[in-house]
Amino acid sequence: MLFFISDGRLGNQSFQYAFLNTRAKTSEKVLCINMTQFSKYFNIGNPHFTFLTTTRITSFIYRKLISKILTILVRFKVIGCIKQLRGDDGKPIPEVSEVKGFIPFTYVKTGFFQSEKLFENAKVDFCLKGEHVKVAKNILQLLPQKEKVFIHVRRGDYISEIYQGERGIELPKQYFLDAMKLVEGKVRNPFYIFLTDDPSYVRDCFSEIKNKYISKENLATDLAIMSLCDYGVVSNSSFSWWGAFLSVDKKLMIFPKYWYGWKKRAESHPCIQPVWGATIDVRQL
């Protein structure tokens, strides 16, 4: 059995499931804590996964108490352990270590596993539930019949997030304009669909762009919209990373260089940009 206590939201949970499903042996049971959003919005192909719903109190108990007990058991090699490794600079790298235990129980330490090097594409056996895809298709049918390009603008907690001593990891407007210019070199007269946690900001910041739609839907519908586009501009967010991944054709998916570390021009998440995407520099004019 694999046992995992999740942290993070839908995009991170998608990485975590893909990793766990890759590591699990045939018919091995996988018990996941705190993956509520993932289990709510996705259908999965592996019937050996169990998702436990927690309250705030039980979640605290799992993270603060159960995890410590499991760590002690790992230390004495009673149970096994898998954890993501970090480089000398403390940044997570796309490698893991594994320790075997006396009993067939493996504690997978909380991690985000944000790289396609940590999972097999064949193990991405999940898909959005039909009702979310249906809503997304209905929205797209009402929009102008042009090539749709999604643009994910993540703000929210990114505005106050501190990374390498700098406050704010949200991407500047210029990144999106540069990406749109790249798209327009391949697509004539595209129609942009903005997915964001700050619709008023997008409305004001991108007011000069007329051929656009700003979504105010829930997470699952926004993810479905992204998956139905062949072109996309990804934020430094695992949410739109998966929106791009779930797209069938992926004609052009654009990712930011350096991820969180664009202000210092230092990569924060080594190998998070996928080989099938186009990675561009982040400029701030």
C-alpha positions as CSV (number, residue, x, y, z in Angstrom):
1,M,0.0,0.0,0.0
2,L,1.0,3.6,-0.7
3,F,-0.1,6.2,1.8
4,F,0.0,9.9,0.8
5,I,-1.0,13.1,2.6
6,S,-1.7,15.8,-0.1
7,D,-1.0,19.5,0.1
8,G,-2.1,22.0,-2.6
9,R,-5.0,22.5,-4.9
10,L,-6.4,20.9,-8.1
11,G,-3.3,21.4,-10.3
12,N,-0.9,20.1,-7.6
13,Q,-3.2,17.2,-6.8
14,S,-3.2,16.2,-10.5
15,F,0.6,16.0,-10.4
16,Q,0.4,14.0,-7.2
17,Y,-2.1,11.5,-8.7
18,A,0.0,11.0,-11.8
19,F,3.1,10.4,-9.8
20,L,1.4,8.0,-7.3
21,N,-0.3,6.1,-10.2
22,T,3.1,5.7,-11.9
23,R,4.7,4.4,-8.7
24,A,2.0,2.0,-7.6
25,K,2.4,-1.6,-8.5
26,T,-0.3,-3.5,-10.3
27,S,-3.3,-3.8,-8.0
28,E,-1.5,-2.0,-5.2
29,K,-3.8,0.0,-3.0
30,V,-3.2,3.8,-2.7
31,L,-4.7,5.8,0.1
32,C,-4.8,9.5,-0.4
33,I,-5.6,12.2,2.2
34,N,-6.7,15.8,1.3
35,M,-7.2,15.2,-2.4
36,T,-10.7,16.5,-2.3
37,Q,-10.7,18.7,-5.4
38,F,-9.1,16.0,-7.6
39,S,-11.6,13.3,-6.5
40,K,-14.5,15.7,-6.9
41,Y,-13.8,16.9,-10.4
42,F,-12.1,13.9,-12.1
43,N,-13.0,10.3,-13.0
44,I,-10.0,8.0,-12.6
45,G,-9.0,4.7,-14.2
46,N,-7.3,3.0,-11.3
47,P,-9.9,1.4,-9.0
48,H,-7.3,0.8,-6.3
49,F,-7.2,4.5,-5.2
50,T,-9.1,5.6,-2.1
51,F,-9.6,9.2,-1.3
52,L,-10.4,10.1,2.3
53,T,-12.3,13.3,2.9
54,T,-11.1,15.2,5.9
55,T,-12.3,18.0,8.1
56,R,-10.0,20.8,9.2
57,I,-9.3,19.0,12.4
58,T,-8.6,15.6,10.9
59,S,-6.5,17.2,8.3
60,F,-4.4,18.8,11.0
61,I,-4.1,15.4,12.8
62,Y,-2.9,13.7,9.6
63,R,-0.3,16.4,8.8
64,K,1.0,17.1,12.3
65,L,0.6,13.8,14.1
66,I,0.2,10.8,11.7
67,S,3.0,12.1,9.5
68,K,5.4,12.2,12.5
69,I,4.5,8.7,13.6
70,L,5.0,7.4,10.0
71,T,8.4,9.2,9.9
72,I,9.5,7.4,13.0
73,L,8.4,4.0,11.5
74,V,10.4,4.8,8.4
75,R,13.5,5.6,10.5
76,F,13.3,2.1,12.0
77,K,12.6,0.6,8.6
78,V,9.3,-0.8,9.7
79,I,7.6,0.8,6.7
80,G,9.0,2.1,3.4
81,C,9.3,5.7,2.2
82,I,9.3,7.6,-1.1
83,K,10.2,11.2,-1.2
84,Q,11.1,13.8,-3.8
85,L,14.7,15.0,-3.7
86,R,16.0,18.5,-3.6
87,G,19.1,20.0,-5.1
88,D,21.9,21.7,-3.2
89,D,20.0,25.0,-3.5
90,G,16.9,23.5,-1.8
91,K,14.8,23.4,-5.0
92,P,12.8,20.3,-5.8
93,I,14.3,18.2,-8.6
94,P,12.6,15.5,-10.7
95,E,14.1,12.6,-8.8
96,V,12.9,10.6,-5.9
97,S,14.5,8.3,-3.3
98,E,13.0,5.1,-2.0
99,V,13.6,3.1,1.2
100,K,12.1,-0.3,1.7
101,G,10.4,-1.4,4.9
102,F,9.7,-4.7,6.7
103,I,6.0,-4.5,5.9
104,P,4.4,-3.8,2.5
105,F,3.4,-0.2,3.4
106,T,5.0,2.8,1.9
107,Y,4.7,6.4,3.2
108,V,5.0,8.8,0.3
109,K,6.1,12.1,1.8
110,T,4.2,15.1,0.8
111,G,5.5,16.6,-2.4
112,F,4.2,18.2,-5.6
113,F,6.2,16.1,-8.1
114,Q,5.8,18.9,-10.7
115,S,7.6,17.5,-13.7
116,E,6.6,15.1,-16.5
117,K,9.8,13.2,-15.7
118,L,8.1,11.9,-12.6
119,F,5.2,10.2,-14.3
120,E,4.3,8.1,-17.3
121,N,1.8,9.5,-19.7
122,A,0.0,6.2,-19.8
123,K,-0.6,6.6,-16.1
124,V,-2.5,9.8,-16.6
125,D,-5.8,7.9,-16.6
126,F,-8.0,10.6,-15.3
127,C,-10.5,12.8,-17.2
128,L,-12.8,15.6,-16.1
129,K,-16.3,14.5,-15.3
130,G,-18.8,14.9,-18.1
131,E,-20.9,17.7,-16.6
132,H,-17.9,20.0,-16.5
133,V,-16.9,19.3,-20.1
134,K,-20.5,19.8,-21.2
135,V,-20.7,23.3,-19.6
136,A,-17.4,24.2,-21.2
137,K,-18.5,23.1,-24.7
138,N,-21.7,25.1,-24.4
139,I,-19.7,28.2,-23.5
140,L,-17.4,27.7,-26.5
141,Q,-20.3,27.2,-28.9
142,L,-21.6,30.6,-27.9
143,L,-18.3,32.4,-28.6
144,P,-17.2,33.5,-32.1
145,Q,-16.3,30.6,-34.3
146,K,-12.6,31.5,-34.5
147,E,-9.5,29.6,-33.2
148,K,-9.7,29.7,-29.4
149,V,-6.7,30.4,-27.4
150,F,-6.8,30.2,-23.6
151,I,-4.8,32.6,-21.4
152,H,-4.5,31.8,-17.7
153,V,-3.8,34.8,-15.5
154,R,-3.0,33.7,-11.9
155,R,-3.0,36.4,-9.3
156,G,-4.7,35.9,-5.9
157,D,-2.1,34.7,-3.3
158,Y,0.7,35.1,-5.9
159,I,0.6,38.9,-5.3
160,S,1.8,38.6,-1.8
161,E,3.9,35.4,-2.2
162,I,7.6,36.1,-1.4
163,Y,10.2,34.2,-3.4
164,Q,13.9,34.8,-3.1
165,G,13.3,38.0,-1.2
166,E,11.0,39.5,-3.8
167,R,7.3,40.0,-3.1
168,G,4.9,39.0,-5.9
169,I,5.4,36.1,-8.3
170,E,2.4,36.9,-10.5
171,L,3.5,37.3,-14.2
172,P,3.6,40.7,-15.7
173,K,1.3,41.8,-18.6
174,Q,4.3,41.8,-21.0
175,Y,4.7,38.0,-20.7
176,F,1.1,37.5,-21.9
177,L,1.5,40.1,-24.7
178,D,4.7,38.4,-25.9
179,A,3.0,35.0,-25.8
180,M,0.0,36.4,-27.7
181,K,2.3,37.8,-30.4
182,L,3.8,34.3,-30.8
183,V,0.3,32.8,-31.1
184,E,-0.7,35.4,-33.7
185,G,2.3,34.4,-35.8
186,K,0.6,31.0,-36.2
187,V,-3.1,31.8,-35.9
188,R,-4.9,34.4,-38.0
189,N,-7.3,36.5,-35.9
190,P,-7.5,34.3,-32.8
191,F,-10.1,34.6,-30.1
192,Y,-8.7,34.8,-26.5
193,I,-10.4,33.1,-23.5
194,F,-9.1,34.4,-20.2
195,L,-9.2,32.2,-17.2
196,T,-8.3,34.0,-14.0
197,D,-9.0,34.3,-10.3
198,D,-9.1,38.1,-10.8
199,P,-11.6,39.0,-13.6
200,S,-11.7,42.7,-12.8
201,Y,-7.9,42.9,-13.2
202,V,-8.0,41.2,-16.6
203,R,-10.8,43.4,-17.7
204,D,-8.9,46.6,-16.9
205,C,-5.4,45.4,-17.8
206,F,-6.3,43.9,-21.1
207,S,-9.0,46.4,-22.1
208,E,-7.4,47.0,-25.5
209,I,-8.0,43.4,-26.5
210,K,-11.5,43.3,-27.9
211,N,-11.7,39.7,-29.2
212,K,-11.8,38.1,-25.8
213,Y,-13.9,36.3,-23.2
214,I,-13.3,36.4,-19.5
215,S,-14.5,33.3,-17.7
216,K,-16.1,33.5,-14.3
217,E,-16.8,29.8,-14.1
218,N,-15.6,27.3,-11.4
219,L,-12.2,25.5,-11.5
220,A,-13.5,22.4,-13.2
221,T,-15.2,24.3,-16.0
222,D,-12.2,26.6,-16.5
223,L,-9.9,23.5,-16.7
224,A,-12.3,21.9,-19.2
225,I,-12.2,25.1,-21.4
226,M,-8.4,25.0,-21.4
227,S,-8.5,21.3,-22.4
228,L,-10.7,22.1,-25.4
229,C,-8.3,24.6,-26.8
230,D,-5.4,23.7,-29.2
231,Y,-3.5,26.9,-28.2
232,G,-2.8,28.2,-24.8
233,V,-0.8,30.6,-22.7
234,V,0.1,29.0,-19.3
235,S,0.8,30.9,-16.1
236,N,3.4,29.8,-13.6
237,S,0.7,27.6,-12.1
238,S,0.2,23.9,-12.1
239,F,-3.5,24.5,-12.8
240,S,-3.0,25.8,-16.3
241,W,-0.1,23.3,-16.8
242,W,-2.7,20.6,-16.6
243,G,-5.1,22.6,-18.7
244,A,-2.4,22.5,-21.5
245,F,-1.6,18.8,-20.9
246,L,-5.2,17.7,-21.2
247,S,-5.5,19.4,-24.5
248,V,-5.7,16.8,-27.2
249,D,-3.9,18.5,-30.1
250,K,-1.5,20.9,-28.2
251,K,-0.7,22.9,-31.4
252,L,1.1,25.6,-29.3
253,M,1.2,25.7,-25.6
254,I,3.4,28.5,-24.1
255,F,5.1,28.3,-20.7
256,P,7.0,31.0,-18.7
257,K,10.8,30.5,-18.2
258,Y,12.0,30.4,-14.6
259,W,8.4,29.8,-13.2
260,Y,8.4,31.6,-9.7
261,G,11.9,32.9,-10.2
262,W,11.4,35.1,-13.2
263,K,12.3,38.3,-11.4
264,K,15.8,37.0,-10.5
265,R,16.0,34.9,-13.7
266,A,16.5,31.8,-11.6
267,E,14.5,28.6,-12.2
268,S,12.4,27.7,-9.2
269,H,11.0,24.4,-10.5
270,P,13.6,22.5,-12.5
271,C,12.1,20.7,-15.5
272,I,8.5,21.8,-14.9
273,Q,8.2,23.2,-18.4
274,P,7.2,20.2,-20.6
275,V,9.1,19.1,-23.7
276,W,6.0,19.5,-25.8
277,G,5.5,23.2,-24.8
278,A,7.2,26.4,-26.0
279,T,9.1,28.2,-23.2
280,I,9.6,31.9,-23.5
281,D,11.4,34.5,-21.3
282,V,9.4,36.7,-19.0
283,R,10.0,40.4,-19.6
284,Q,8.8,43.3,-17.5
285,L,8.8,46.6,-19.3
